[in-house]
Each structure stands twice: as structure tokens, then as C-alpha cells.
Amino acid sequence: MTELMGEEEIFQQWLKSCLSASRDPIRKPEQAKPYEWIWLSWCRWLATPSPGADQRRAASWRDATYGQVMSFVGSGPSPAAKRKKKISEVTTRRYWRVLQRIYAFAVLRGQLAANPADIPEDLTEHPLKSERSAGVALTPRMWEQLQQILPAGDHWMDVRDRAVMRLFMELALTPDEVANLHAPHRDLLDPSNVVIDVVGSKDRPWQSRSLHPSPELLRDLCLWHEHRGRLTPGQAVGAHWFLTARLTPMSRHSLFDIVAPRVAKAAERSGMALPPHLGPMVLRNTRILQWLLQGRPLDQVLAESGLKEAKNLERLTVLVNNSLFSGYATPRRAGRPMPAL
């Protein structure tokens, strides 16, 4: 069971995550002082009664509501009567961004089910909405349609495309990772000992991981491997695994050309609008979102997706409580916080 954190502990855990992140503006603990002031001011604000009320605004930082967040970021910690001038738009955004980030971290740590600082999906014209865009993922309806239109033929291009699509949809690989997969020895595709090794670069060792394909993906990989052996009989093991029609290594662009038309067709068949992005990263995002909604432990999600830190998932947490994606949640997960590390 997730151990609930106090307001100071969750801030310190968030700060620790920021300091370990490779691209976070907070590089030293002393740089976090303004963030800490905003967070603790927010918690003190929650602990005080609203004007004319006798009880505190919320029992704890976990019980805050969207309305309270908007009230705080719009007015600040001081009562309106004590302020000399109106809070600027820049300050409002700064307050909101700090709360949004810390609450997004808390959602990933299983402290609460939803981020109260996230803008509701129906408020499309909210002034803060452009500040932080959500990640792009396919809805369950689109995903189902996409599964139904995977290439079904035995031609080598159909087999290749089906294997490529399943790598994105099942293992959440990135385009570069698929493009850089190398042809294995045939015995490495034996069902009794199946591992797909993804090798990260020297400066990103956390991307290296060993993944286990499903029987369906394994079948497609074996079929493609047989086709590839006939297409390039003299090519040594270790060469790029997936090839174009010209038998050259696939690139990010050629992988996009495999994925995008099928995503567009799935959207059309589902009767829904085209997502803003159609490429392989949409499939990767969707698979990671499924893992989160199905209650997979966060450390396992990070490891299997080749991500270094939870911060990389913040944009997907916006989608966790979006009703469009609720079909991915298991009954056990629906309406409950994500599991903690």
C-alpha cells in the first residue's frame, strides 16, 4: 500500500527528482527556494479557512480541488484586502506551473489519482492551457481499429510492416531504436529464449534494456527474419534488421511512412478526428499510457520504455484522467492512484 507523504516530504522527493534530471532548470538545491516558497505558501493557504468560513480549505495538500488551485494562482497567498496590486499574469503562470509540476510528480508516485492543477479537457480556451500541452496518444477506439487494419499478407513488405507496427505498439520502442535494431542469430528467436536487446548510446545507458515479445510479435519477427535472409543472403548477422524496398536500412522517415497512413486510417474508421501527430511516437505514447492506466509499477514503466526519470512521463499524466482514455484502465486501476515506486 502506498505510504502517504506530508507536504514537505513530497516537495523534497520532487526536488530530488529534479536534481537528478538531465534537463531541469533546478540544478542546485538553493535554486529551489522560490519553488519551495510557492509550494509551502499553497499548503498554508489550504490550511486556512476561506473568508467567512470556520474550517480550513482542505484537509491536506492531497485534497485540493481544481477550483482552489485556480483561486490561489489568481490571488496568491495573501488575502485580497492586504494586496497592494493585482497579481501579474506572469506570476499566475509561475504559481500554477509549480503546483502543476509537483502534483504531476505526486500522481506518478501514487499519492493521488488526479492532478488538481490540470486544466479540465472541456476548457479548450483556458488562458493557462497553452502553458503545458498533453502528450498525444490514441484513444481505445482508434487503437482497436488500428489492430484490425495491421497488414495481414505474407508478402515480405506486409510481414515487415506488421513486425514494425507491433514493435511500436507492444514494446513502446522509439523510431531510432527500431531503425537501429540489428539482425540476430536465428537461435536468438527461439521461443524458449526470446529477448530483444535494445542498446542505448554511451551518453544514455538507461535506454539499454532487454524486452520479451508476445507470441504474436515473435511470430512476425521470425517470419520477417526468414524473408530478410532470402532478400540479403550474403549479409552478416549484426547488420540493420529492418530494410526498405531498396534493401537499405530503414530511417525514421521510412518508419513514419509505415505508421502514419495506418494511424490516419484508424482515426477515420473510428469516426474520430485525426490526432495532431501520426508517427511512431504516438504508438509509443499510447502503449506507455496503457501501462500507467493498468497499474504497472512506475519503475517498471520507466525501465521498459527506456526512460531515465519520471519527469519524462509528466505530459502523459495529463491524459490519465481524461475520459477519452478510460477504456485502457483495468477495473482495479480505474479511479485509484497509480502505484508508487
C-alpha positions in Angstrom: 0.0 0.0 0.0 1.3 3.5 -0.9 2.6 5.4 2.1 1.2 8.9 2.0 3.6 11.8 2.2 3.4 15.1 4.0 3.7 18.4 2.2 7.4 18.8 3.0 8.3 15.2 2.1 6.5 15.3 -1.3 8.4 18.6 -2.1 11.7 17.1 -1.1 11.1 14.0 -3.2 10.1 16.1 -6.1 13.2 18.3 -5.7 15.4 15.1 -5.6 13.9 14.0 -8.9 14.5 17.5 -10.4 18.2 17.5 -9.3 18.8 14.1 -10.8 17.1 15.1 -14.1 19.3 15.9 -17.1 17.3 18.9 -18.4 15.7 20.5 -15.4 16.1 24.2 -14.6 16.8 23.4 -11.0 20.4 22.3 -10.9 21.2 23.1 -7.3 19.1 22.9 -4.1 19.4 26.7 -3.5 17.7 27.3 -6.8 14.6 25.6 -5.5 13.9 28.2 -2.8 11.3 30.1 -4.9 9.6 26.8 -5.7 9.6 25.8 -2.1 8.1 29.1 -1.0 5.3 28.8 -3.5 4.5 25.2 -2.5 4.6 25.8 1.2 2.5 29.0 0.8 0.0 27.0 -1.1 -0.2 24.4 1.7 -0.6 27.1 4.3 -3.3 28.7 2.2 -5.1 25.3 2.1 -4.8 25.1 5.9 -6.6 28.4 6.5 -10.3 29.0 6.3 -11.9 30.8 3.4 -13.2 34.3 4.2 -16.3 33.9 6.4 -15.7 30.1 6.9 -14.7 28.3 10.1 -12.9 25.3 8.6 -9.7 25.0 6.6 -10.0 24.9 2.9 -8.7 21.3 2.6 -7.7 18.6 4.9 -4.3 18.2 3.2 -2.5 19.0 0.0 -3.9 15.8 -1.5 -7.5 17.0 -1.0 -7.1 20.2 -3.0 -9.5 20.9 -5.9 -9.1 22.5 -9.3 -11.2 25.4 -8.2 -8.9 26.0 -5.2 -5.8 25.9 -7.4 -7.2 28.5 -9.8 -8.2 30.7 -6.8 -4.7 30.5 -5.3 -2.8 31.1 -8.5 -5.1 34.0 -9.4 -4.9 35.7 -6.0 -1.7 34.5 -4.3 -1.2 33.5 -0.7 -2.2 37.0 0.7 -5.9 37.9 1.1 -7.1 40.4 -1.5 -7.6 43.1 1.2 -3.8 43.0 2.0 -2.5 43.1 -1.5 -1.3 46.5 -2.9 -1.7 45.5 -6.5 -3.2 42.7 -8.7 -1.1 39.6 -9.3 0.5 39.7 -12.8 -0.2 37.1 -15.5 3.5 36.0 -15.3 3.2 35.4 -11.5 -0.1 33.5 -12.0 1.6 31.2 -14.5 4.6 30.7 -12.3 2.4 29.7 -9.3 0.4 27.4 -11.5 3.4 25.8 -13.1 5.0 24.9 -9.8 1.8 23.3 -8.4 1.2 21.5 -11.7 4.7 20.0 -11.7 4.7 18.9 -8.1 1.2 17.4 -8.4 2.1 15.6 -11.6 5.1 14.1 -9.7 2.7 13.1 -6.9 0.3 11.4 -9.3 3.2 9.3 -10.7 4.2 8.4 -7.1 0.7 7.1 -6.3 -0.1 9.9 -3.8 -3.4 10.8 -5.5 -5.4 9.8 -8.5 -5.7 13.1 -10.4 -3.7 16.3 -10.7 -5.9 19.2 -9.4 -3.8 21.7 -11.3 -4.6 20.1 -14.7 -7.0 22.1 -16.8 -10.2 20.2 -17.5 -10.4 18.9 -21.0 -13.6 20.8 -21.8 -12.0 24.2 -21.1 -10.3 24.5 -24.5 -9.9 28.3 -24.3 -8.4 28.4 -20.8 -5.5 31.0 -20.7 -3.2 28.6 -19.0 -3.9 25.7 -21.4 -1.1 26.5 -23.8 1.4 26.5 -21.0 1.7 22.7 -20.9 0.4 20.6 -23.7 -0.6 17.0 -23.1 1.2 14.1 -24.7 -0.5 12.7 -27.8 -2.0 9.2 -27.6 -4.6 7.2 -29.5 -8.0 6.6 -27.9 -9.1 3.0 -27.2 -11.4 3.2 -30.2 -8.6 4.2 -32.5 -6.3 1.6 -31.0 -8.8 -1.2 -31.7 -9.3 0.0 -35.3 -5.5 0.1 -35.7 -5.2 -3.5 -34.6 -7.8 -4.6 -37.1 -6.0 -3.0 -40.1 -2.5 -4.3 -39.4 -1.1 -5.8 -42.6 -2.3 -9.4 -43.0 -0.5 -10.6 -46.1 2.5 -12.9 -46.5 4.5 -10.6 -48.8 7.8 -9.6 -47.3 6.7 -5.9 -47.1 3.5 -6.9 -45.3 5.4 -9.1 -42.9 8.0 -6.3 -42.3 5.4 -3.7 -41.7 3.4 -5.9 -39.3 6.5 -6.6 -37.3 7.4 -2.9 -37.2 3.9 -1.9 -36.1 3.9 -4.5 -33.3 7.3 -3.3 -32.0 5.9 0.2 -31.5 2.5 -0.9 -30.3 3.7 -3.7 -27.9 7.2 -2.7 -26.7 6.9 1.1 -27.0 10.2 1.4 -28.9 11.2 4.7 -30.4 11.8 5.2 -34.1 15.6 5.3 -33.6 15.5 2.1 -31.6 13.6 0.2 -34.3 15.8 1.6 -37.0 19.0 0.6 -35.1 17.9 -3.0 -34.2 20.4 -5.4 -35.6 19.7 -8.8 -37.1 20.2 -11.5 -34.5 21.3 -15.1 -34.9 18.4 -17.3 -35.8 18.6 -19.2 -32.5 18.0 -16.0 -30.6 14.5 -16.1 -32.0 13.8 -19.5 -30.4 10.5 -19.3 -28.4 12.3 -20.8 -25.4 14.8 -18.0 -25.2 13.4 -14.8 -26.7 14.8 -11.4 -25.8 15.0 -8.3 -27.9 18.0 -6.3 -26.8 17.8 -2.5 -27.2 21.2 -0.9 -27.0 21.3 2.7 -25.7 24.0 5.2 -26.7 27.1 5.8 -24.5 25.6 9.0 -23.1 22.2 7.4 -22.5 22.9 3.9 -20.9 19.4 3.8 -19.3 17.9 3.2 -22.8 19.6 -0.2 -22.9 17.1 -2.9 -22.0 16.0 -6.5 -22.8 12.4 -6.9 -23.7 10.3 -10.0 -24.2 7.9 -10.1 -27.2 4.5 -11.7 -27.2 3.9 -14.9 -29.2 2.3 -12.8 -31.9 5.2 -10.4 -32.2 7.7 -13.2 -32.1 5.9 -15.0 -34.9 6.1 -11.8 -37.0 9.7 -11.3 -36.2 10.6 -14.9 -37.2 8.7 -14.5 -40.5 10.5 -11.3 -41.2 13.8 -12.8 -40.3 13.2 -15.6 -42.8 12.2 -13.1 -45.6 15.2 -10.9 -44.8 17.6 -13.9 -45.0 16.3 -14.6 -48.6 16.5 -11.0 -49.6 20.1 -10.5 -48.4 21.6 -14.0 -48.2 25.1 -12.7 -48.1 24.7 -10.1 -45.3 26.3 -10.9 -42.0 24.4 -11.2 -38.7 24.6 -7.8 -36.9 23.5 -5.7 -39.9 20.5 -3.5 -39.6 17.4 -5.8 -39.2 14.7 -3.8 -41.0 15.2 -2.8 -44.6 13.5 -0.6 -47.2 12.3 -1.7 -50.6 15.8 -0.9 -51.8 17.2 -3.1 -49.2 18.8 -0.2 -47.3 18.5 0.3 -43.6 15.2 1.9 -42.5 15.3 5.5 -41.3 12.9 7.5 -39.1 11.3 8.8 -42.2 10.7 5.4 -43.7 9.3 4.2 -40.4 6.9 7.2 -40.3 5.7 6.2 -43.8 4.7 2.8 -42.4 2.9 4.1 -39.4 1.2 7.4 -40.3 -1.2 6.2 -43.1 -2.4 3.4 -40.8 -2.9 5.7 -37.9 -4.9 8.1 -40.1 -7.0 5.2 -41.4 -7.7 4.0 -37.9 -8.9 7.5 -36.9 -11.1 7.6 -40.0 -12.6 4.2 -39.2 -13.2 5.1 -35.6 -15.1 8.3 -36.6 -12.8 10.5 -34.6 -10.6 13.5 -35.6 -7.0 12.9 -36.7 -4.6 13.2 -33.8 -2.2 16.1 -34.1 0.7 13.6 -34.6 0.6 10.4 -36.6 4.0 8.9 -36.3 5.6 6.1 -34.3 5.9 8.2 -31.1 2.1 8.3 -30.9 2.1 4.5 -30.7 4.8 4.5 -28.1 2.9 7.1 -26.0 -0.2 5.1 -26.2 1.5 1.9 -25.0 3.1 3.7 -22.1 -0.2 5.3 -21.2 -1.8 1.9 -21.2 0.8 0.6 -18.8 0.2 3.5 -16.4 -3.6 3.1 -16.5 -3.3 -0.6 -16.0 -1.4 -0.1 -12.8 2.1 -1.2 -13.8 4.7 -0.1 -11.2 6.3 3.2 -12.2 9.9 1.9 -12.0 8.9 -0.9 -14.4 7.3 1.5 -16.9 10.4 3.6 -16.9 12.7 0.6 -17.3 10.7 -1.0 -20.1 10.3 2.3 -22.0 14.0 3.3 -21.7 13.3 6.4 -19.7 15.7 7.8 -17.1 13.3 9.7 -14.8 9.6 10.1 -14.0 9.7 13.7 -15.3 9.7 12.3 -18.9 6.2 11.0 -18.2 4.6 14.2 -16.9 3.0 15.1 -20.2 1.2 11.7 -20.3 -0.2 12.2 -16.7 -2.5 14.9 -18.2 -4.2 12.0 -20.1 -4.5 9.7 -17.2 -7.9 11.1 -16.0 -9.1 12.1 -19.5 -12.4 10.3 -20.1 -11.3 9.5 -23.7 -8.7 7.1 -22.4 -10.6 5.5 -19.5 -11.1 2.3 -21.6 -7.4 1.4 -21.0 -7.8 1.3 -17.2 -8.4 -2.0 -15.6 -11.3 -2.2 -13.0 -8.6 -2.3 -10.3 -6.9 0.8 -11.6 -9.9 3.0 -12.5 -10.4 5.9 -10.2 -7.4 4.9 -8.0 -3.9 6.4 -7.6 -1.1 5.0 -9.6 1.2 2.6 -7.6 4.2 4.1 -6.1 7.8 3.0 -6.6 
